[in-house]
Amino acid sequence: MRMVDLIELKKNNKELDEKQIHFIIDGYVHERIPDYQISALLMAICFNGLTSKETALLTKEMEESGDIIDLSPISGIKVDKHSTGGVGDKTSLVLGPIVAACGAKVAKMSGRGLGHTGGTLDKLESIPGLSINKTKTEFIQQVNDVGLAIIGQSASLVPADKKLYALRDVTATVSCIPLIASSIMSKKLASGADTILLDVKYGKGAFMQTKEDAIKLAQTMIDIGKQCHKDTRATISNMNQPLGKAIGNTLEVIEAIETLQGHGPDDLEQLCLQAGSTMLVQAHLYEHEKEAYDALKEVIKNGKGLIKFKEMVKAQGGDVSYIENPDKFERARVIIELPSLKTGYVKSLEARTLGIVTMKLGGGRMTKDEDIDHRVGLILHKKIGDYVIEGESLLQVHASKSVSQELIDELYQSYEIVEELIEKPVLIEEILK
């Protein structure tokens, strides 16, 4: 078998079989196939796509390229969720604790932020002392004891995806639905959970720009999950504006704590309640989502969700006193308010721009090796549909030093304010299963 012949097949839109896909992935992981040939194949896939069978086979080969975690020593059904990434997305910090407080076992491996999107691990590391590194034995023990663990991915998990993603990143082949789907699902399947809930976002702050593409990606991943006998479902959510009000690692942790206390932003709470309802049904703890929804609201009201978060933080070495008293978190040295330059309703909000500005302030990375400043970020006082008066604060900037006029201009340009009444957008638009 020759790689050049397989490139030719895909160039001519022919279907690759199991042996051919194994030859490609195994050869690339073990460095028998060079980057330039894989690059040619990736571009052919971008142009011609993959069949559902090819996508499932590619996912399986990538999943099996490294360690596969066996979570069978954890009692009960293990649930997991994955977000395709967005601005201000601190969902896992709220969703994990409230679902675990209702009796589900949440065994989650998360990633770091890159570019304009934040990462769950970076947010967690805002908590002094907290470690996202656990051995497999420690991970399993914590989920059994606490019901919840959120840790970093093992270096030996899906090495094929690490190599392929690095290549896609520099060959303009990232935004290809079969490649995105196989990348996400190979990691989820190798992580060992019994059920998977996908939060597929679309809009200005997401990788999928349109709802149609988000649905297509979600359905592709659901099909992969079904072929692998996993209960896989997806929510389609709007990311035309940031989730919640806080953007930036420490600020988002504080907002997650406020949400667990029952006074967080409505959109964040509703997303967590709706997603959590699906996860509890997947875990067979409730038959109907309405019952699960009510149970989740109750663990926020009675404080059990916050207690579960503190248990997780303590189990991972974090200082629980910061969760009990968020005023202890170190704040940015420079905090400024940006007043509105006109009166009216917020029509649109460039979530991507707000994420990029946060990154430029030091709260994100352009490369995975860059250090970040957990303190910096933005707090939005006005979002789509809100009425603002000239001179009233649009948002608050948290910075480590004086903020340049260029960044201030970018923040103002991210808002569009009009005279006519604007309806607030619907957050979750569909749930697919």
C-alpha positions in Angstrom: 0.0 0.0 0.0 1.3 3.4 -1.0 0.3 6.7 0.6 0.3 8.5 -2.8 -2.3 6.1 -4.1 -4.6 6.8 -1.1 -4.2 10.6 -1.6 -5.2 10.0 -5.3 -8.3 8.0 -4.2 -9.5 10.8 -1.9 -8.6 13.4 -4.5 -11.0 11.6 -6.8 -13.7 11.4 -4.0 -13.4 7.7 -3.5 -14.2 6.1 -0.1 -11.3 4.8 2.0 -11.7 1.4 3.7 -10.7 0.3 7.2 -7.3 -1.1 6.3 -6.4 2.1 4.3 -7.4 4.4 7.1 -5.4 2.3 9.6 -2.4 2.4 7.3 -2.6 6.2 7.2 -3.1 6.9 11.0 -0.6 4.2 12.1 1.9 5.3 9.6 1.7 9.0 10.6 1.8 8.4 14.3 4.9 6.2 13.9 6.5 8.7 11.5 6.5 6.4 8.4 4.4 8.9 6.5 5.7 12.5 6.2 3.8 15.7 7.0 3.6 16.8 3.3 1.6 13.7 2.3 -0.8 13.9 5.2 -1.2 17.6 4.4 -2.2 16.7 0.8 -4.7 14.2 2.2 -6.2 16.7 4.7 -6.8 19.2 1.9 -8.4 16.5 -0.3 -10.7 15.7 2.7 -11.5 19.4 3.1 -12.6 19.6 -0.6 -14.4 16.2 -0.8 -15.4 15.4 2.7 -15.7 12.0 4.3 -18.6 9.5 4.3 -20.2 8.7 7.7 -18.4 5.3 7.5 -15.0 6.9 6.8 -15.5 9.5 9.6 -16.4 6.7 12.1 -13.4 4.6 11.0 -11.0 7.6 11.3 -12.4 8.4 14.8 -11.8 4.8 15.8 -8.2 4.7 14.5 -7.4 8.0 16.3 -9.0 6.8 19.5 -6.9 3.6 19.4 -3.7 5.4 18.6 -2.9 5.8 22.3 -4.2 5.0 25.8 -7.9 4.3 26.3 -9.1 4.9 29.8 -11.1 2.2 31.5 -13.6 3.8 33.9 -15.4 0.6 34.8 -14.0 0.7 38.4 -16.2 3.8 38.9 -19.7 2.7 40.0 -22.7 3.9 38.1 -23.0 5.5 34.7 -20.2 7.9 33.9 -21.3 11.1 32.2 -19.3 13.7 30.2 -19.9 16.9 28.3 -17.9 18.8 25.7 -18.2 22.3 24.4 -16.9 23.2 21.0 -15.6 26.4 22.6 -16.7 29.9 23.1 -16.1 33.2 24.9 -16.9 33.3 28.6 -17.8 29.6 28.6 -17.4 28.5 32.2 -20.2 25.9 32.0 -18.2 23.0 33.3 -17.5 24.8 36.6 -21.2 25.0 37.3 -22.6 22.0 35.4 -20.2 19.4 36.8 -21.0 20.2 40.4 -24.8 20.4 40.1 -25.0 17.2 38.1 -22.7 15.4 40.6 -24.8 16.8 43.5 -27.8 15.0 41.9 -25.9 11.7 42.0 -24.3 11.4 38.6 -20.6 10.5 38.2 -18.8 13.2 36.2 -15.4 12.0 35.0 -14.1 14.9 32.8 -10.9 15.6 31.0 -10.7 19.2 29.7 -8.4 21.3 27.7 -6.7 24.7 27.8 -7.7 27.8 26.0 -6.1 28.8 22.7 -6.7 32.1 20.9 -10.0 33.8 21.6 -11.6 30.9 23.4 -11.0 30.1 27.1 -10.1 26.8 28.6 -11.6 25.0 31.6 -8.1 24.0 33.0 -6.9 27.6 32.9 -9.9 28.8 34.9 -9.5 26.0 37.5 -5.8 26.9 37.9 -6.9 30.4 39.0 -7.7 28.7 42.3 -4.5 28.7 44.4 -3.1 25.2 44.9 -5.5 23.4 42.6 -3.9 20.7 40.4 -5.4 19.5 37.2 -2.9 16.5 37.1 -4.0 13.2 38.4 -2.9 9.7 37.8 -5.5 7.3 36.4 -5.9 5.7 39.8 -6.3 9.0 41.6 -8.8 10.2 38.9 -11.0 7.1 39.4 -10.8 7.3 43.2 -11.8 10.9 43.2 -14.8 10.3 41.0 -15.9 7.4 43.2 -15.4 9.5 46.4 -16.6 12.9 45.3 -18.6 12.1 42.2 -16.7 14.7 40.2 -13.2 15.3 38.8 -12.0 17.7 36.1 -8.4 17.1 35.0 -6.1 17.6 32.1 -5.8 15.1 29.3 -3.1 12.5 29.5 -0.2 13.1 27.1 -0.7 9.5 25.9 -4.4 10.0 25.0 -5.1 10.1 21.3 -1.6 11.1 20.0 -2.9 10.9 16.4 -5.2 13.9 17.1 -2.3 15.9 18.6 -0.2 15.4 15.5 -3.1 15.9 13.1 -4.4 19.0 14.8 -1.0 20.7 14.8 -0.7 20.0 11.1 -4.3 21.2 10.4 -3.6 24.4 12.3 -0.8 25.4 9.8 -2.4 24.0 6.6 -5.8 25.8 6.7 -7.6 22.5 7.3 -9.1 23.2 10.7 -12.6 24.1 9.7 -13.6 20.8 8.1 -16.6 19.1 9.8 -15.5 15.5 9.5 -12.0 16.4 10.8 -13.5 18.4 13.7 -15.9 15.6 14.6 -13.3 12.9 14.5 -10.9 15.0 16.6 -13.5 15.7 19.3 -15.1 12.3 19.4 -11.8 10.4 19.4 -10.8 12.2 22.7 -14.3 11.7 24.2 -14.4 8.0 23.4 -10.8 7.4 24.7 -11.7 9.2 27.9 -14.0 6.3 28.8 -17.4 7.9 29.8 -20.6 6.0 29.1 -22.6 9.1 27.9 -21.5 12.2 26.0 -23.4 15.5 25.8 -22.0 17.9 23.2 -22.6 21.7 23.4 -22.1 22.8 19.8 -22.0 26.5 19.6 -22.4 28.7 16.5 -22.1 32.5 15.9 -19.5 35.2 16.0 -17.7 33.8 19.1 -17.6 30.2 17.9 -15.8 28.1 15.4 -19.0 27.2 13.6 -20.4 30.4 12.1 -23.9 29.3 11.1 -26.6 27.2 12.9 -26.7 24.9 9.8 -23.0 24.0 10.2 -23.4 23.6 14.0 -26.3 21.1 13.4 -24.3 19.3 10.7 -21.3 19.0 13.1 -23.5 17.9 16.0 -25.2 15.2 13.9 -21.9 13.9 12.6 -20.6 13.5 16.2 -23.9 11.9 17.3 -23.7 9.4 14.5 -20.1 8.5 15.5 -21.3 8.0 19.1 -24.1 5.8 18.0 -21.8 3.6 16.0 -19.6 3.2 19.1 -22.6 2.4 21.2 -22.4 5.6 23.3 -25.5 7.6 24.3 -24.5 10.8 22.5 -26.6 13.9 22.4 -26.1 17.6 21.5 -27.4 21.0 22.3 -27.1 23.8 19.6 -26.4 27.0 21.4 -26.0 30.6 20.2 -22.5 32.2 20.7 -23.1 35.5 19.0 -22.3 37.0 22.4 -20.3 35.8 25.4 -21.9 33.4 27.9 -22.5 35.2 31.2 -21.0 38.5 32.0 -17.4 37.6 32.8 -14.5 36.9 30.4 -11.2 36.0 31.9 -10.0 33.1 34.1 -10.4 34.4 37.7 -13.4 36.5 36.8 -15.1 33.5 35.3 -14.4 31.3 38.4 -16.0 34.0 40.6 -19.0 34.1 38.3 -19.3 30.3 38.4 -19.3 30.5 42.3 -22.0 33.2 42.1 -24.1 31.0 39.9 -23.7 28.0 42.3 -24.9 30.4 45.0 -28.0 31.1 43.0 -27.3 34.7 41.8 -25.3 34.2 38.6 -26.3 35.4 35.1 -29.5 33.9 33.7 -28.1 32.6 30.5 -25.3 30.7 32.2 -27.7 29.2 34.8 -30.2 28.2 32.1 -27.6 26.6 29.9 -26.4 24.5 32.9 -29.9 23.6 34.0 -30.9 22.5 30.5 -27.7 20.6 29.7 -27.7 19.1 33.2 -31.2 17.8 32.7 -30.1 15.9 29.6 -27.1 14.5 31.4 -29.2 13.2 34.4 -31.6 11.5 32.0 -28.6 10.0 30.2 -27.4 8.7 33.5 -30.8 7.0 34.1 -31.2 9.0 37.4 -34.4 10.6 36.1 -36.9 9.5 33.5 -38.0 13.0 32.4 -35.9 16.1 31.9 -38.5 18.3 33.8 -37.9 16.2 36.9 -34.1 16.5 36.4 -34.4 20.2 35.8 -36.2 20.7 39.1 -33.6 18.6 41.0 -30.8 20.7 39.6 -32.6 23.9 40.6 -32.9 22.5 44.1 -29.2 21.7 44.5 -28.4 25.3 43.6 -31.0 26.6 46.0 -30.0 24.4 48.9 -26.2 24.9 48.3 -25.4 21.3 47.6 -24.0 22.2 44.2 -21.5 24.7 45.7 -20.6 22.1 48.4 -19.8 19.6 45.6 -17.6 22.2 43.9 -15.7 22.7 47.1 -15.3 19.0 47.5 -13.7 18.8 44.1 -11.4 21.7 44.7 -10.2 20.2 48.0 -9.7 16.8 46.4 -7.5 18.4 43.8 -5.4 20.4 46.3 -7.1 23.7 45.9 -7.6 26.3 48.7 -11.3 26.0 49.5 -11.3 29.3 51.4 -11.2 31.1 48.0 -14.5 29.4 47.0 -16.0 30.4 50.4 -14.8 34.0 50.1 -14.1 35.0 46.5 -12.9 38.4 47.7 -9.6 36.6 48.4 -8.8 36.2 44.7 -6.1 38.5 43.5 -7.6 41.2 41.3 -6.1 43.1 38.4 -4.1 46.2 39.1 -6.0 48.4 36.7 -9.8 48.4 36.5 -11.6 50.9 34.3 -15.2 51.4 33.2 -16.0 52.1 29.5 -19.1 54.4 29.3 -21.5 54.1 26.4 -21.1 56.8 23.8 -24.8 56.7 22.9 -28.3 55.8 24.2 -30.2 52.9 22.8 -30.5 49.1 22.7 -27.5 46.7 22.2 -28.2 45.1 18.8 -25.0 43.1 18.4 -21.9 42.2 20.4 -18.7 40.8 18.8 -17.9 37.9 21.1 -14.8 37.0 19.1 -13.4 40.6 19.5 -14.1 40.6 23.2 -12.2 37.2 23.5 -9.3 38.5 21.5 -9.0 41.7 23.6 -9.0 39.5 26.7 -6.2 37.5 25.1 -4.3 40.7 24.3 -4.6 41.8 27.9 -2.8 38.6 28.9 -5.7 36.3 29.7 -5.2 33.9 26.8 -2.6 32.3 24.6 -1.6 32.5 21.0 0.6 29.4 21.5 0.1 26.6 24.0 3.3 27.4 25.8 2.5 31.0 26.7 1.9 32.1 30.3 -1.3 33.8 31.1 -2.4 36.4 33.7 -5.4 34.8 35.4 -6.6 38.2 36.8 -7.3 40.1 33.6 -10.4 40.2 31.6 -13.8 41.9 31.0 -17.1 42.2 32.9 -20.0 43.0 30.6 -22.6 45.3 32.0 -24.7 45.3 28.8 -25.5 42.5 26.4 -27.8 42.0 23.4 -31.3 43.4 24.0 -30.2 45.6 27.0 -31.0 49.3 27.1 -28.1 51.6 27.8 -28.0 55.4 28.5 -25.1 57.5 27.2 -22.5 57.7 29.9 -23.6 54.4 31.5 -21.0 51.7 31.8 -21.0 49.2 28.9 -18.3 47.0 30.5 -15.4 46.9 32.9 -11.8 46.2 31.9 -9.5 44.4 34.3 -5.8 44.8 33.2 -2.3 44.4 34.6 -1.2 47.8 33.1 -2.7 50.8 31.4 -5.0 49.9 28.5 -4.0 51.2 25.1 -6.4 53.4 23.1 -6.3 50.7 20.4 -7.8 48.1 22.7 -10.4 50.6 23.9 -11.4 51.3 20.3 -11.7 47.6 19.7 -14.0 47.2 22.6 -16.2 50.1 21.5 -16.3 48.7 18.0 -17.6 45.3 19.3 -20.9 47.0 20.4 -23.6 48.1 18.0 -26.3 50.2 19.7 -29.5 51.2 17.9 -32.7 53.1 18.8 -35.2 50.4 18.1 -36.2 47.7 20.6 -34.0 44.5 20.3 -35.2 41.1 21.6 -32.9 39.1 23.7 -31.6 36.1 21.8 -32.5 32.5 22.6 -29.5 30.6 24.0 -30.3 26.9 23.4 -32.0 26.5 20.1 -32.2 22.7 19.6 -31.4 19.5 21.4 -30.4 16.6 19.1 -30.2 13.0 20.0 
